[in-house]
Amino acid sequence: MNHSKINWFPGHMKKTLDDINKIKKHIDLVIQVLDARAINLTSNPDLLGIFNQKKIVNVALKSDLADLSYQYDPETIVTNISDHQFSNFLLNKLHQILSDKIKRLQAKGLVTPHFNIMVIGLPNIGKSSLINKLIKKNHNKVENKAGVTKRQTFVKLNKNFTLYDTPGVLYKRIDDFILGAKLSLLNAINLEVIPMQEVLSFAYSYLNQHYHNQLLEWAKQEILPEQFHEFIEQYAHKKGFLNKNNAIDLNATYMNFYQDISLAKIAKVNYEKN
């Protein structure tokens, strides 16, 4: 079956890469925000390539939505934004990483060394949420859709750290439909450019293969249809997503199914499975 290409690299993403390249020499440390449902897939090599000489701290958010039964770098901090201990843990980690440099600077007479920390990641991965959590206020606008942050902003965290928030940057090119579909299900791609039927058909097959029992329980059925179009027809009638002529409202049906997947109402998932 030939699938649609899923690519989304608007102009502000290229500008973001250009802007990051201009100021990278002033950055002391990088926090890469990842999605706990696909820690490896949500690490963007285009971004990491800019900082190949910098220390990277990986923070995987949305652990409350994730099935973590897969392999990833054990140094990755896996958490969710509502964890009350997260902020102190991360700040202690940053101080620990920079402790030798702090001591060297203090030995040279700099009483309060200051460091610039850049927060990078895919769109809608949780960068602004992480910064808001650390500074304990809503410095940046947060919405559950890709592409909200459009320009770099910075905020002083404390006497030692300034945080730089950056717009999310997707892979420059996505040749593999499955990768594009998984990133779509993680809400890292603007919904307006997603071939929703194909993505949800993939999601249905993926859930049926890897989370069959949870899908059965969610659907409240003993047997699931093999074909996606049969499932979506049953689902629409069950939910009442019908128009005045009793025809299926596909848009409402697709969006409801998509939201139930992305909010882990069907199952906590990981998208690292084949």
C-alpha positions as protocol buffer text, in pm:
chain_id: "A"
residue {
  index: 1
  type: MET
  ca { x: 0 y: 0 z: 0 }
}
residue {
  index: 2
  type: ASN
  ca { x: 129 y: 345 z: -92 }
}
residue {
  index: 3
  type: HIS
  ca { x: 107 y: 587 z: 197 }
}
residue {
  index: 4
  type: SER
  ca { x: 102 y: 965 z: 197 }
}
residue {
  index: 5
  type: LYS
  ca { x: 421 y: 1147 z: 291 }
}
residue {
  index: 6
  type: ILE
  ca { x: 401 y: 1317 z: 630 }
}
residue {
  index: 7
  type: ASN
  ca { x: 633 y: 1617 z: 633 }
}
residue {
  index: 8
  type: TRP
  ca { x: 597 y: 1945 z: 818 }
}
residue {
  index: 9
  type: PHE
  ca { x: 887 y: 2190 z: 828 }
}
residue {
  index: 10
  type: PRO
  ca { x: 745 y: 2545 z: 817 }
}
residue {
  index: 11
  type: GLY
  ca { x: 966 y: 2851 z: 783 }
}
residue {
  index: 12
  type: HIS
  ca { x: 989 y: 2925 z: 1154 }
}
residue {
  index: 13
  type: MET
  ca { x: 1163 y: 2589 z: 1209 }
}
residue {
  index: 14
  type: LYS
  ca { x: 1442 y: 2674 z: 964 }
}
residue {
  index: 15
  type: LYS
  ca { x: 1475 y: 3015 z: 1129 }
}
residue {
  index: 16
  type: THR
  ca { x: 1497 y: 2841 z: 1468 }
}
residue {
  index: 17
  type: LEU
  ca { x: 1788 y: 2626 z: 1349 }
}
residue {
  index: 18
  type: ASP
  ca { x: 1962 y: 2934 z: 1209 }
}
residue {
  index: 19
  type: ASP
  ca { x: 1907 y: 3128 z: 1533 }
}
residue {
  index: 20
  type: ILE
  ca { x: 2034 y: 2838 z: 1746 }
}
residue {
  index: 21
  type: ASN
  ca { x: 2348 y: 2815 z: 1536 }
}
residue {
  index: 22
  type: LYS
  ca { x: 2413 y: 3185 z: 1591 }
}
residue {
  index: 23
  type: ILE
  ca { x: 2403 y: 3168 z: 1971 }
}
residue {
  index: 24
  type: LYS
  ca { x: 2520 y: 2813 z: 2041 }
}
residue {
  index: 25
  type: LYS
  ca { x: 2866 y: 2930 z: 2148 }
}
residue {
  index: 26
  type: HIS
  ca { x: 2700 y: 3113 z: 2439 }
}
residue {
  index: 27
  type: ILE
  ca { x: 2513 y: 2801 z: 2556 }
}
residue {
  index: 28
  type: ASP
  ca { x: 2671 y: 2604 z: 2839 }
}
residue {
  index: 29
  type: LEU
  ca { x: 2432 y: 2310 z: 2860 }
}
residue {
  index: 30
  type: VAL
  ca { x: 2136 y: 2170 z: 2665 }
}
residue {
  index: 31
  type: ILE
  ca { x: 1817 y: 2007 z: 2791 }
}
residue {
  index: 32
  type: GLN
  ca { x: 1659 y: 1791 z: 2522 }
}
residue {
  index: 33
  type: VAL
  ca { x: 1292 y: 1727 z: 2598 }
}
residue {
  index: 34
  type: LEU
  ca { x: 1162 y: 1391 z: 2476 }
}
residue {
  index: 35
  type: ASP
  ca { x: 832 y: 1202 z: 2489 }
}
residue {
  index: 36
  type: ALA
  ca { x: 837 y: 901 z: 2723 }
}
residue {
  index: 37
  type: ARG
  ca { x: 616 y: 711 z: 2477 }
}
residue {
  index: 38
  type: ALA
  ca { x: 898 y: 718 z: 2219 }
}
residue {
  index: 39
  type: ILE
  ca { x: 1220 y: 835 z: 2382 }
}
residue {
  index: 40
  type: ASN
  ca { x: 1444 y: 726 z: 2095 }
}
residue {
  index: 41
  type: LEU
  ca { x: 1215 y: 839 z: 1812 }
}
residue {
  index: 42
  type: THR
  ca { x: 1165 y: 1188 z: 1958 }
}
residue {
  index: 43
  type: SER
  ca { x: 1537 y: 1266 z: 1972 }
}
residue {
  index: 44
  type: ASN
  ca { x: 1599 y: 1492 z: 1672 }
}
residue {
  index: 45
  type: PRO
  ca { x: 1944 y: 1437 z: 1512 }
}
residue {
  index: 46
  type: ASP
  ca { x: 1918 y: 1773 z: 1331 }
}
residue {
  index: 47
  type: LEU
  ca { x: 1911 y: 1949 z: 1668 }
}
residue {
  index: 48
  type: LEU
  ca { x: 2168 y: 1728 z: 1839 }
}
residue {
  index: 49
  type: GLY
  ca { x: 2412 y: 1782 z: 1554 }
}
residue {
  index: 50
  type: ILE
  ca { x: 2431 y: 2151 z: 1642 }
}
residue {
  index: 51
  type: PHE
  ca { x: 2541 y: 2072 z: 1996 }
}
residue {
  index: 52
  type: ASN
  ca { x: 2783 y: 1782 z: 1940 }
}
residue {
  index: 53
  type: GLN
  ca { x: 3038 y: 1946 z: 2174 }
}
residue {
  index: 54
  type: LYS
  ca { x: 2787 y: 2033 z: 2448 }
}
residue {
  index: 55
  type: LYS
  ca { x: 2658 y: 1832 z: 2742 }
}
residue {
  index: 56
  type: ILE
  ca { x: 2302 y: 1712 z: 2672 }
}
residue {
  index: 57
  type: VAL
  ca { x: 2057 y: 1632 z: 2952 }
}
residue {
  index: 58
  type: ASN
  ca { x: 1767 y: 1420 z: 2824 }
}
residue {
  index: 59
  type: VAL
  ca { x: 1431 y: 1466 z: 2995 }
}
residue {
  index: 60
  type: ALA
  ca { x: 1141 y: 1245 z: 2882 }
}
residue {
  index: 61
  type: LEU
  ca { x: 802 y: 1386 z: 2982 }
}
residue {
  index: 62
  type: LYS
  ca { x: 452 y: 1234 z: 2977 }
}
residue {
  index: 63
  type: SER
  ca { x: 557 y: 919 z: 3161 }
}
residue {
  index: 64
  type: ASP
  ca { x: 198 y: 899 z: 3289 }
}
residue {
  index: 65
  type: LEU
  ca { x: 92 y: 818 z: 2930 }
}
residue {
  index: 66
  type: ALA
  ca { x: 373 y: 573 z: 2855 }
}
residue {
  index: 67
  type: ASP
  ca { x: 441 y: 202 z: 2858 }
}
residue {
  index: 68
  type: LEU
  ca { x: 810 y: 210 z: 2951 }
}
residue {
  index: 69
  type: SER
  ca { x: 888 y: -154 z: 2874 }
}
residue {
  index: 70
  type: TYR
  ca { x: 1155 y: -78 z: 2613 }
}
residue {
  index: 71
  type: GLN
  ca { x: 1525 y: 13 z: 2593 }
}
residue {
  index: 72
  type: TYR
  ca { x: 1644 y: 371 z: 2622 }
}
residue {
  index: 73
  type: ASP
  ca { x: 1944 y: 555 z: 2764 }
}
residue {
  index: 74
  type: PRO
  ca { x: 1937 y: 492 z: 3141 }
}
residue {
  index: 75
  type: GLU
  ca { x: 2070 y: 843 z: 3197 }
}
residue {
  index: 76
  type: THR
  ca { x: 1741 y: 983 z: 3063 }
}
residue {
  index: 77
  type: ILE
  ca { x: 1526 y: 1149 z: 3328 }
}
residue {
  index: 78
  type: VAL
  ca { x: 1180 y: 999 z: 3282 }
}
residue {
  index: 79
  type: THR
  ca { x: 900 y: 1189 z: 3452 }
}
residue {
  index: 80
  type: ASN
  ca { x: 578 y: 1383 z: 3406 }
}
residue {
  index: 81
  type: ILE
  ca { x: 521 y: 1751 z: 3458 }
}
residue {
  index: 82
  type: SER
  ca { x: 295 y: 1700 z: 3761 }
}
residue {
  index: 83
  type: ASP
  ca { x: 570 y: 1527 z: 3962 }
}
residue {
  index: 84
  type: HIS
  ca { x: 631 y: 1761 z: 4257 }
}
residue {
  index: 85
  type: GLN
  ca { x: 987 y: 1637 z: 4306 }
}
residue {
  index: 86
  type: PHE
  ca { x: 1087 y: 1687 z: 3943 }
}
residue {
  index: 87
  type: SER
  ca { x: 1198 y: 2052 z: 3962 }
}
residue {
  index: 88
  type: ASN
  ca { x: 1436 y: 2002 z: 4253 }
}
residue {
  index: 89
  type: PHE
  ca { x: 1571 y: 1681 z: 4103 }
}
residue {
  index: 90
  type: LEU
  ca { x: 1649 y: 1848 z: 3770 }
}
residue {
  index: 91
  type: LEU
  ca { x: 1803 y: 2157 z: 3931 }
}
residue {
  index: 92
  type: ASN
  ca { x: 2027 y: 1937 z: 4144 }
}
residue {
  index: 93
  type: LYS
  ca { x: 2125 y: 1744 z: 3830 }
}
residue {
  index: 94
  type: LEU
  ca { x: 2221 y: 2067 z: 3651 }
}
residue {
  index: 95
  type: HIS
  ca { x: 2430 y: 2184 z: 3947 }
}
residue {
  index: 96
  type: GLN
  ca { x: 2599 y: 1843 z: 3963 }
}
residue {
  index: 97
  type: ILE
  ca { x: 2690 y: 1850 z: 3593 }
}
residue {
  index: 98
  type: LEU
  ca { x: 2831 y: 2203 z: 3615 }
}
residue {
  index: 99
  type: SER
  ca { x: 2990 y: 2169 z: 3958 }
}
residue {
  index: 100
  type: ASP
  ca { x: 3351 y: 2141 z: 3833 }
}
residue {
  index: 101
  type: LYS
  ca { x: 3307 y: 2442 z: 3608 }
}
residue {
  index: 102
  type: ILE
  ca { x: 3148 y: 2639 z: 3895 }
}
residue {
  index: 103
  type: LYS
  ca { x: 3446 y: 2561 z: 4119 }
}
residue {
  index: 104
  type: ARG
  ca { x: 3697 y: 2666 z: 3852 }
}
residue {
  index: 105
  type: LEU
  ca { x: 3521 y: 2996 z: 3795 }
}
residue {
  index: 106
  type: GLN
  ca { x: 3489 y: 3063 z: 4168 }
}
residue {
  index: 107
  type: ALA
  ca { x: 3861 y: 2991 z: 4209 }
}
residue {
  index: 108
  type: LYS
  ca { x: 3923 y: 3267 z: 3953 }
}
residue {
  index: 109
  type: GLY
  ca { x: 3720 y: 3508 z: 4168 }
}
residue {
  index: 110
  type: LEU
  ca { x: 3376 y: 3483 z: 4006 }
}
residue {
  index: 111
  type: VAL
  ca { x: 3155 y: 3456 z: 4315 }
}
residue {
  index: 112
  type: THR
  ca { x: 2830 y: 3367 z: 4133 }
}
residue {
  index: 113
  type: PRO
  ca { x: 2894 y: 3195 z: 3799 }
}
residue {
  index: 114
  type: HIS
  ca { x: 2602 y: 3213 z: 3557 }
}
residue {
  index: 115
  type: PHE
  ca { x: 2517 y: 2963 z: 3284 }
}
residue {
  index: 116
  type: ASN
  ca { x: 2292 y: 2964 z: 2978 }
}
residue {
  index: 117
  type: ILE
  ca { x: 2084 y: 2650 z: 2932 }
}
residue {
  index: 118
  type: MET
  ca { x: 1893 y: 2589 z: 2609 }
}
residue {
  index: 119
  type: VAL
  ca { x: 1579 y: 2373 z: 2601 }
}
residue {
  index: 120
  type: ILE
  ca { x: 1528 y: 2195 z: 2269 }
}
residue {
  index: 121
  type: GLY
  ca { x: 1295 y: 1931 z: 2125 }
}
residue {
  index: 122
  type: LEU
  ca { x: 1022 y: 1845 z: 1878 }
}
residue {
  index: 123
  type: PRO
  ca { x: 701 y: 2053 z: 1853 }
}
residue {
  index: 124
  type: ASN
  ca { x: 453 y: 2009 z: 2141 }
}
residue {
  index: 125
  type: ILE
  ca { x: 699 y: 1792 z: 2331 }
}
residue {
  index: 126
  type: GLY
  ca { x: 668 y: 1990 z: 2655 }
}
residue {
  index: 127
  type: LYS
  ca { x: 955 y: 2242 z: 2644 }
}
residue {
  index: 128
  type: SER
  ca { x: 751 y: 2541 z: 2758 }
}
residue {
  index: 129
  type: SER
  ca { x: 571 y: 2330 z: 3019 }
}
residue {
  index: 130
  type: LEU
  ca { x: 906 y: 2221 z: 3159 }
}
residue {
  index: 131
  type: ILE
  ca { x: 1030 y: 2581 z: 3183 }
}
residue {
  index: 132
  type: ASN
  ca { x: 704 y: 2697 z: 3342 }
}
residue {
  index: 133
  type: LYS
  ca { x: 740 y: 2417 z: 3597 }
}
residue {
  index: 134
  type: LEU
  ca { x: 1098 y: 2513 z: 3682 }
}
residue {
  index: 135
  type: ILE
  ca { x: 1028 y: 2883 z: 3726 }
}
residue {
  index: 136
  type: LYS
  ca { x: 693 y: 2815 z: 3898 }
}
residue {
  index: 137
  type: LYS
  ca { x: 495 y: 3050 z: 3676 }
}
residue {
  index: 138
  type: ASN
  ca { x: 344 y: 3062 z: 3326 }
}
residue {
  index: 139
  type: HIS
  ca { x: 622 y: 3238 z: 3140 }
}
residue {
  index: 140
  type: ASN
  ca { x: 531 y: 3080 z: 2807 }
}
residue {
  index: 141
  type: LYS
  ca { x: 201 y: 2998 z: 2642 }
}
residue {
  index: 142
  type: VAL
  ca { x: 121 y: 2626 z: 2646 }
}
residue {
  index: 143
  type: GLU
  ca { x: -136 y: 2446 z: 2429 }
}
residue {
  index: 144
  type: ASN
  ca { x: -186 y: 2083 z: 2337 }
}
residue {
  index: 145
  type: LYS
  ca { x: -99 y: 2133 z: 1971 }
}
residue {
  index: 146
  type: ALA
  ca { x: 217 y: 2155 z: 1767 }
}
residue {
  index: 147
  type: GLY
  ca { x: 377 y: 2484 z: 1670 }
}
residue {
  index: 148
  type: VAL
  ca { x: 261 y: 2717 z: 1951 }
}
residue {
  index: 149
  type: THR
  ca { x: 605 y: 2859 z: 2037 }
}
residue {
  index: 150
  type: LYS
  ca { x: 726 y: 3050 z: 1728 }
}
residue {
  index: 151
  type: ARG
  ca { x: 1033 y: 3236 z: 1859 }
}
residue {
  index: 152
  type: GLN
  ca { x: 1311 y: 3199 z: 2110 }
}
residue {
  index: 153
  type: THR
  ca { x: 1249 y: 3338 z: 2457 }
}
residue {
  index: 154
  type: PHE
  ca { x: 1463 y: 3336 z: 2767 }
}
residue {
  index: 155
  type: VAL
  ca { x: 1399 y: 3368 z: 3137 }
}
residue {
  index: 156
  type: LYS
  ca { x: 1628 y: 3386 z: 3439 }
}
residue {
  index: 157
  type: LEU
  ca { x: 1568 y: 3079 z: 3651 }
}
residue {
  index: 158
  type: ASN
  ca { x: 1787 y: 3174 z: 3947 }
}
residue {
  index: 159
  type: LYS
  ca { x: 2120 y: 3337 z: 4020 }
}
residue {
  index: 160
  type: ASN
  ca { x: 2302 y: 3058 z: 3833 }
}
residue {
  index: 161
  type: PHE
  ca { x: 2085 y: 2971 z: 3535 }
}
residue {
  index: 162
  type: THR
  ca { x: 1910 y: 3140 z: 3243 }
}
residue {
  index: 163
  type: LEU
  ca { x: 1680 y: 2916 z: 3040 }
}
residue {
  index: 164
  type: TYR
  ca { x: 1636 y: 2959 z: 2664 }
}
residue {
  index: 165
  type: ASP
  ca { x: 1308 y: 2822 z: 2524 }
}
residue {
  index: 166
  type: THR
  ca { x: 1309 y: 2740 z: 2153 }
}
residue {
  index: 167
  type: PRO
  ca { x: 1033 y: 2661 z: 1904 }
}
residue {
  index: 168
  type: GLY
  ca { x: 991 y: 2292 z: 1836 }
}
residue {
  index: 169
  type: VAL
  ca { x: 1184 y: 2161 z: 1538 }
}
residue {
  index: 170
  type: LEU
  ca { x: 1069 y: 1849 z: 1354 }
}
residue {
  index: 171
  type: TYR
  ca { x: 1288 y: 1626 z: 1140 }
}
residue {
  index: 172
  type: LYS
  ca { x: 1373 y: 1815 z: 820 }
}
residue {
  index: 173
  type: ARG
  ca { x: 1253 y: 1521 z: 615 }
}
residue {
  index: 174
  type: ILE
  ca { x: 1045 y: 1217 z: 708 }
}
residue {
  index: 175
  type: ASP
  ca { x: 1065 y: 950 z: 439 }
}
residue {
  index: 176
  type: ASP
  ca { x: 915 y: 668 z: 645 }
}
residue {
  index: 177
  type: PHE
  ca { x: 537 y: 675 z: 681 }
}
residue {
  index: 178
  type: ILE
  ca { x: 545 y: 477 z: 1007 }
}
residue {
  index: 179
  type: LEU
  ca { x: 778 y: 732 z: 1170 }
}
residue {
  index: 180
  type: GLY
  ca { x: 552 y: 1014 z: 1050 }
}
residue {
  index: 181
  type: ALA
  ca { x: 243 y: 833 z: 1179 }
}
residue {
  index: 182
  type: LYS
  ca { x: 399 y: 776 z: 1521 }
}
residue {
  index: 183
  type: LEU
  ca { x: 506 y: 1140 z: 1549 }
}
residue {
  index: 184
  type: SER
  ca { x: 152 y: 1239 z: 1447 }
}
residue {
  index: 185
  type: LEU
  ca { x: 6 y: 1024 z: 1725 }
}
residue {
  index: 186
  type: LEU
  ca { x: 242 y: 1198 z: 1969 }
}
residue {
  index: 187
  type: ASN
  ca { x: 89 y: 1529 z: 1853 }
}
residue {
  index: 188
  type: ALA
  ca { x: 427 y: 1654 z: 1729 }
}
residue {
  index: 189
  type: ILE
  ca { x: 288 y: 1740 z: 1385 }
}
residue {
  index: 190
  type: ASN
  ca { x: 23 y: 1998 z: 1306 }
}
residue {
  index: 191
  type: LEU
  ca { x: -306 y: 1812 z: 1268 }
}
residue {
  index: 192
  type: GLU
  ca { x: -392 y: 2013 z: 958 }
}
residue {
  index: 193
  type: VAL
  ca { x: -119 y: 1840 z: 753 }
}
residue {
  index: 194
  type: ILE
  ca { x: -181 y: 1485 z: 877 }
}
residue {
  index: 195
  type: PRO
  ca { x: -356 y: 1228 z: 652 }
}
residue {
  index: 196
  type: MET
  ca { x: -579 y: 1143 z: 946 }
}
residue {
  index: 197
  type: GLN
  ca { x: -746 y: 833 z: 803 }
}
residue {
  index: 198
  type: GLU
  ca { x: -412 y: 669 z: 722 }
}
residue {
  index: 199
  type: VAL
  ca { x: -259 y: 764 z: 1059 }
}
residue {
  index: 200
  type: LEU
  ca { x: -556 y: 630 z: 1254 }
}
residue {
  index: 201
  type: SER
  ca { x: -566 y: 314 z: 1045 }
}
residue {
  index: 202
  type: PHE
  ca { x: -201 y: 260 z: 1139 }
}
residue {
  index: 203
  type: ALA
  ca { x: -285 y: 338 z: 1505 }
}
residue {
  index: 204
  type: TYR
  ca { x: -569 y: 85 z: 1507 }
}
residue {
  index: 205
  type: SER
  ca { x: -343 y: -188 z: 1369 }
}
residue {
  index: 206
  type: TYR
  ca { x: -63 y: -95 z: 1611 }
}
residue {
  index: 207
  type: LEU
  ca { x: -289 y: -100 z: 1915 }
}
residue {
  index: 208
  type: ASN
  ca { x: -459 y: -419 z: 1801 }
}
residue {
  index: 209
  type: GLN
  ca { x: -121 y: -588 z: 1763 }
}
residue {
  index: 210
  type: HIS
  ca { x: 56 y: -461 z: 2075 }
}
residue {
  index: 211
  type: TYR
  ca { x: -226 y: -362 z: 2314 }
}
residue {
  index: 212
  type: HIS
  ca { x: -505 y: -593 z: 2203 }
}
residue {
  index: 213
  type: ASN
  ca { x: -662 y: -658 z: 2543 }
}
residue {
  index: 214
  type: GLN
  ca { x: -666 y: -290 z: 2636 }
}
residue {
  index: 215
  type: LEU
  ca { x: -824 y: -205 z: 2300 }
}
residue {
  index: 216
  type: LEU
  ca { x: -1092 y: -470 z: 2355 }
}
residue {
  index: 217
  type: GLU
  ca { x: -1169 y: -339 z: 2702 }
}
residue {
  index: 218
  type: TRP
  ca { x: -1185 y: 23 z: 2581 }
}
residue {
  index: 219
  type: ALA
  ca { x: -1412 y: -71 z: 2289 }
}
residue {
  index: 220
  type: LYS
  ca { x: -1626 y: -289 z: 2518 }
}
residue {
  index: 221
  type: GLN
  ca { x: -1626 y: -564 z: 2255 }
}
residue {
  index: 222
  type: GLU
  ca { x: -1536 y: -933 z: 2257 }
}
residue {
  index: 223
  type: ILE
  ca { x: -1405 y: -928 z: 1900 }
}
residue {
  index: 224
  type: LEU
  ca { x: -1255 y: -642 z: 1700 }
}
residue {
  index: 225
  type: PRO
  ca { x: -1300 y: -602 z: 1324 }
}
residue {
  index: 226
  type: GLU
  ca { x: -991 y: -676 z: 1118 }
}
residue {
  index: 227
  type: GLN
  ca { x: -1044 y: -376 z: 891 }
}
residue {
  index: 228
  type: PHE
  ca { x: -1014 y: -20 z: 1015 }
}
residue {
  index: 229
  type: HIS
  ca { x: -1310 y: 107 z: 813 }
}
residue {
  index: 230
  type: GLU
  ca { x: -1534 y: -155 z: 979 }
}
residue {
  index: 231
  type: PHE
  ca { x: -1410 y: -55 z: 1323 }
}
residue {
  index: 232
  type: ILE
  ca { x: -1459 y: 317 z: 1260 }
}
residue {
  index: 233
  type: GLU
  ca { x: -1813 y: 258 z: 1135 }
}
residue {
  index: 234
  type: GLN
  ca { x: -1901 y: 63 z: 1450 }
}
residue {
  index: 235
  type: TYR
  ca { x: -1731 y: 324 z: 1667 }
}
residue {
  index: 236
  type: ALA
  ca { x: -1918 y: 614 z: 1504 }
}
residue {
  index: 237
  type: HIS
  ca { x: -2257 y: 449 z: 1556 }
}
residue {
  index: 238
  type: LYS
  ca { x: -2173 y: 356 z: 1912 }
}
residue {
  index: 239
  type: LYS
  ca { x: -2067 y: 713 z: 1995 }
}
residue {
  index: 240
  type: GLY
  ca { x: -2349 y: 874 z: 1797 }
}
residue {
  index: 241
  type: PHE
  ca { x: -2120 y: 1058 z: 1556 }
}
residue {
  index: 242
  type: LEU
  ca { x: -2387 y: 1080 z: 1288 }
}
residue {
  index: 243
  type: ASN
  ca { x: -2525 y: 1372 z: 1093 }
}
residue {
  index: 244
  type: LYS
  ca { x: -2889 y: 1452 z: 1023 }
}
residue {
  index: 245
  type: ASN
  ca { x: -2900 y: 1202 z: 737 }
}
residue {
  index: 246
  type: ASN
  ca { x: -2766 y: 929 z: 968 }
}
residue {
  index: 247
  type: ALA
  ca { x: -2437 y: 929 z: 780 }
}
residue {
  index: 248
  type: ILE
  ca { x: -2112 y: 903 z: 974 }
}
residue {
  index: 249
  type: ASP
  ca { x: -1947 y: 1229 z: 1077 }
}
residue {
  index: 250
  type: LEU
  ca { x: -1595 y: 1116 z: 997 }
}
residue {
  index: 251
  type: ASN
  ca { x: -1425 y: 1429 z: 1127 }
}
residue {
  index: 252
  type: ALA
  ca { x: -1582 y: 1398 z: 1473 }
}
residue {
  index: 253
  type: THR
  ca { x: -1522 y: 1022 z: 1479 }
}
residue {
  index: 254
  type: TYR
  ca { x: -1156 y: 1052 z: 1380 }
}
residue {
  index: 255
  type: MET
  ca { x: -1085 y: 1333 z: 1627 }
}
residue {
  index: 256
  type: ASN
  ca { x: -1249 y: 1146 z: 1916 }
}
residue {
  index: 257
  type: PHE
  ca { x: -1049 y: 831 z: 1842 }
}
residue {
  index: 258
  type: TYR
  ca { x: -729 y: 1035 z: 1802 }
}
residue {
  index: 259
  type: GLN
  ca { x: -780 y: 1209 z: 2136 }
}
residue {
  index: 260
  type: ASP
  ca { x: -850 y: 882 z: 2317 }
}
residue {
  index: 261
  type: ILE
  ca { x: -522 y: 746 z: 2181 }
}
residue {
  index: 262
  type: SER
  ca { x: -312 y: 1055 z: 2262 }
}
residue {
  index: 263
  type: LEU
  ca { x: -456 y: 1087 z: 2615 }
}
residue {
  index: 264
  type: ALA
  ca { x: -392 y: 718 z: 2689 }
}
residue {
  index: 265
  type: LYS
  ca { x: -762 y: 646 z: 2742 }
}
residue {
  index: 266
  type: ILE
  ca { x: -714 y: 323 z: 2549 }
}
residue {
  index: 267
  type: ALA
  ca { x: -373 y: 220 z: 2681 }
}
residue {
  index: 268
  type: LYS
  ca { x: -42 y: 354 z: 2801 }
}
residue {
  index: 269
  type: VAL
  ca { x: 175 y: 298 z: 2497 }
}
residue {
  index: 270
  type: ASN
  ca { x: 523 y: 308 z: 2358 }
}
residue {
  index: 271
  type: TYR
  ca { x: 586 y: 362 z: 1991 }
}
residue {
  index: 272
  type: GLU
  ca { x: 927 y: 193 z: 1986 }
}
residue {
  index: 273
  type: LYS
  ca { x: 770 y: -143 z: 1896 }
}
residue {
  index: 274
  type: ASN
  ca { x: 802 y: -266 z: 1537 }
}
